[in-house]
């Protein structure tokens, strides 16, 4: 299974939604490139995800990096 493709599809489709924390919905900040592998806090490396999407993104990252 291509976990990297699934991860990229998830992240970039959510990035296109241009979510804002002011939308009266609960979102969590997610580093697209994790800080532990060289990512930083710039706005281009951040995306807002729902709690479920955030959990799934980290699940995919464990599959990619382990």
C-alpha distances in whole Angstrom, upper triangle without the diagonal:
4,6,9,9,9,11,13,14,15,17,19,19,21,23,24,26,28,29,32,33,36,34,35,32,30,28,26,26,23,23,20,20,21,25,24,22,25,24,28,29,30,30,27,25,25,24,25,23,24,24,21,19,20,19,15,15,16,14,11,13,14,10,10,14,14
4,5,6,7,9,10,11,13,15,16,17,19,20,22,23,26,26,29,31,34,32,34,31,29,26,25,24,21,20,17,17,19,22,22,19,22,22,25,27,27,26,24,22,22,21,23,21,22,23,20,18,18,18,14,14,15,13,10,12,13,10,9,12,14
4,5,5,6,9,10,11,12,14,15,17,18,20,22,24,24,27,28,31,30,31,28,26,23,21,21,17,17,14,14,15,19,18,17,19,19,22,24,24,24,21,19,19,18,20,18,19,19,17,14,15,14,11,10,11,10,6,8,10,7,6,10,11
4,5,5,6,8,10,10,12,14,15,16,18,20,22,23,25,27,30,29,31,27,26,22,21,20,16,15,12,12,13,17,17,15,17,16,19,21,21,21,18,16,17,17,19,17,20,20,18,15,15,15,12,10,12,11,8,8,11,9,6,10,12
4,5,5,6,9,10,10,12,14,15,16,19,21,22,25,26,30,28,30,27,26,23,22,21,17,17,13,14,16,20,20,18,20,19,21,23,23,22,19,17,18,17,19,17,19,20,18,15,16,17,13,12,14,14,10,11,14,12,10,13,16
4,6,5,6,9,10,11,12,14,16,17,19,20,23,24,28,26,28,24,23,20,19,19,16,16,13,15,16,20,20,19,21,19,22,23,23,22,19,17,17,16,17,15,17,17,15,12,13,14,10,9,12,11,8,10,13,11,10,14,16
4,5,5,6,9,10,11,12,14,16,18,18,21,22,25,24,26,22,21,18,16,15,12,12,9,11,12,16,17,16,17,16,18,19,19,18,16,14,14,13,14,12,15,15,14,10,11,12,9,6,9,9,6,8,11,10,9,12,14
4,5,5,6,8,10,10,12,14,16,17,20,22,25,24,26,23,22,19,17,16,13,12,9,11,13,17,18,16,17,15,17,18,18,17,14,12,13,12,14,13,16,17,16,12,13,15,12,9,12,13,10,10,14,13,11,14,17
4,6,5,6,8,10,11,13,15,16,20,22,24,23,25,22,21,18,18,17,15,15,12,14,16,20,21,20,21,18,21,21,20,19,16,15,15,13,14,13,15,17,15,12,14,15,12,11,14,14,11,13,16,15,14,17,20
4,6,5,6,9,10,11,13,14,17,19,22,20,22,19,18,15,14,14,12,13,10,13,15,19,20,19,20,18,19,19,19,17,15,14,13,11,11,10,12,13,12,8,10,12,9,8,11,12,10,12,15,15,14,17,19
4,6,5,6,9,10,11,12,15,17,20,19,21,18,17,14,13,12,9,10,7,10,13,16,18,17,17,15,16,16,16,14,12,10,9,7,9,8,11,13,13,9,10,12,11,8,11,13,11,12,15,15,14,16,19
4,5,5,6,9,10,12,15,18,20,19,22,19,19,16,15,14,12,12,9,12,15,18,20,19,19,16,17,17,16,14,11,11,11,9,11,11,14,17,16,12,13,16,14,12,15,17,14,15,18,18,17,19,22
4,5,5,7,10,11,15,17,20,18,20,18,18,15,16,15,14,15,12,16,18,21,23,22,22,20,21,20,19,16,14,14,13,10,11,11,13,16,15,11,13,16,14,12,16,17,15,17,20,20,19,21,24
4,5,5,7,8,11,13,16,14,17,14,14,11,12,12,11,13,11,15,17,20,22,21,22,18,19,18,17,14,13,13,11,7,7,7,10,13,13,9,11,14,13,11,15,17,15,16,20,20,19,21,24
4,5,6,8,11,13,16,15,18,16,16,13,13,11,11,12,10,13,16,18,21,20,20,16,17,15,14,11,9,10,9,6,8,9,12,15,16,12,13,16,15,13,16,19,17,17,21,21,20,22,25
4,5,8,12,15,17,15,18,17,18,15,16,15,14,15,14,17,19,22,25,24,23,20,20,19,17,14,12,13,12,10,11,12,14,18,18,15,16,19,18,16,19,21,20,20,24,24,23,25,28
4,5,9,12,14,12,15,13,15,12,14,14,14,16,15,19,21,23,26,26,25,22,21,20,18,15,14,15,13,10,9,10,12,16,16,13,15,18,18,16,20,22,20,21,25,25,24,26,29
4,7,10,12,11,14,13,14,12,13,13,14,15,14,18,20,22,25,25,24,20,19,17,16,12,12,13,11,8,8,11,13,16,18,15,16,19,19,17,20,23,22,22,26,27,25,27,30
4,7,9,7,11,10,10,8,11,11,12,15,15,18,20,22,25,25,24,21,20,17,16,13,13,14,11,8,6,8,10,14,15,13,14,18,18,17,19,22,21,22,25,26,26,27,30
4,5,6,9,9,10,8,10,10,13,15,16,20,21,22,25,26,25,21,20,17,16,12,14,15,12,10,7,10,11,15,17,15,15,19,20,19,21,24,24,24,27,28,28,29,32
4,5,7,7,7,6,9,9,13,16,17,20,21,22,25,26,25,22,20,17,17,14,16,16,13,11,8,10,11,13,16,15,15,18,20,19,20,23,24,24,26,28,28,29,31
4,6,8,9,10,12,13,16,19,21,24,24,25,29,30,29,25,23,20,19,16,19,20,16,14,11,13,14,16,19,18,18,21,23,22,24,27,27,27,30,32,32,33,35
4,5,8,9,12,14,17,20,21,25,25,27,30,31,30,26,25,22,21,18,20,20,17,14,11,12,12,15,17,17,17,20,22,21,23,26,26,27,30,31,31,33,35
4,7,9,13,15,18,22,23,26,27,28,31,32,32,28,27,24,24,21,23,23,19,17,13,14,12,14,17,17,18,20,22,22,24,26,27,28,30,32,32,34,36
4,6,10,13,16,19,20,24,24,26,28,30,30,26,25,22,23,20,21,21,17,14,11,10,9,11,13,14,14,17,18,19,21,23,24,25,27,29,29,30,32
4,7,10,13,17,18,22,21,23,25,27,27,24,23,20,21,19,20,19,16,13,9,9,6,8,11,12,11,14,16,16,18,20,21,22,24,26,27,28,29
4,7,9,13,15,18,18,19,22,23,23,20,19,17,18,15,17,16,12,9,6,5,5,7,10,9,9,12,14,13,15,17,19,19,21,23,23,24,27
4,6,10,12,15,14,16,18,20,20,17,16,14,15,14,15,14,10,8,5,5,6,6,10,9,7,10,12,12,12,15,16,16,18,21,21,22,24
4,7,9,12,12,13,16,17,17,14,13,10,12,10,12,10,6,6,5,7,9,10,12,11,8,12,14,11,12,16,16,15,18,20,20,20,23
4,6,9,8,10,13,14,14,11,11,10,11,10,11,8,6,5,6,7,10,10,12,10,7,10,11,9,9,13,13,12,14,17,16,16,19
4,5,5,7,10,11,10,7,8,7,9,9,9,6,5,7,9,10,13,14,15,13,10,13,13,10,10,14,13,11,14,16,15,15,18
4,6,9,11,11,11,8,9,10,10,10,8,5,6,7,10,11,14,15,16,12,11,13,13,9,10,13,12,10,13,15,13,13,17
4,6,8,7,7,5,8,10,11,12,10,6,8,10,14,14,18,18,18,15,13,15,15,11,11,14,12,10,13,14,12,11,15
4,5,6,7,5,8,10,12,13,12,9,10,12,14,15,17,17,18,15,13,14,14,11,10,13,12,9,11,14,12,10,14
4,5,5,4,6,8,11,13,13,10,11,14,16,17,20,19,21,19,15,17,18,14,13,16,16,12,14,17,15,13,16
4,6,7,9,12,15,17,17,13,14,17,19,19,22,21,22,20,17,17,18,15,13,15,15,11,12,15,13,11,13
4,6,9,13,15,17,16,12,14,17,20,20,23,22,23,20,18,18,19,15,13,16,15,11,12,14,12,9,12
4,7,10,12,15,14,11,13,16,19,21,24,23,24,22,19,20,21,17,16,19,18,14,16,18,15,13,16
4,7,9,11,10,7,10,13,16,17,21,21,22,19,17,18,19,15,14,18,17,13,16,18,15,14,17
4,6,9,9,7,9,12,15,17,21,21,23,20,17,20,21,17,16,20,19,16,19,21,19,17,21
4,6,8,6,7,11,13,16,19,19,22,19,17,19,21,17,17,21,20,18,20,23,21,20,23
4,5,6,7,10,13,16,20,21,23,20,18,21,22,19,19,23,22,19,22,25,22,22,25
4,5,5,8,11,14,17,19,21,19,17,20,21,18,19,22,21,20,23,25,23,23,26
4,6,8,11,14,18,20,21,18,17,20,20,17,18,21,20,18,22,23,21,21,25
4,7,11,13,17,18,19,16,14,17,17,14,15,18,17,15,18,20,18,18,21
4,7,10,13,15,17,14,12,15,16,13,14,17,16,15,18,20,19,19,22
4,6,10,12,14,11,10,13,14,11,13,16,16,15,18,20,19,20,23
4,7,9,11,9,8,12,13,11,13,16,16,16,19,21,20,22,24
4,6,8,6,6,9,10,9,11,14,14,15,17,19,19,20,23
4,5,5,6,9,10,10,12,14,15,16,18,20,21,22,24
4,6,5,6,9,10,11,12,14,15,17,19,20,21,22
4,5,5,6,9,10,11,12,14,16,17,18,20,21
4,5,5,6,9,10,10,12,14,15,16,18,20
4,5,5,6,9,10,11,13,14,15,16,18
4,5,5,6,9,10,11,13,14,16,16
4,5,5,6,9,10,11,12,14,15
4,5,5,6,9,10,10,12,14
4,5,5,6,9,10,10,12
4,5,5,7,9,10,11
4,5,5,6,9,10
4,5,5,6,8
4,5,5,6
4,6,6
4,6
4
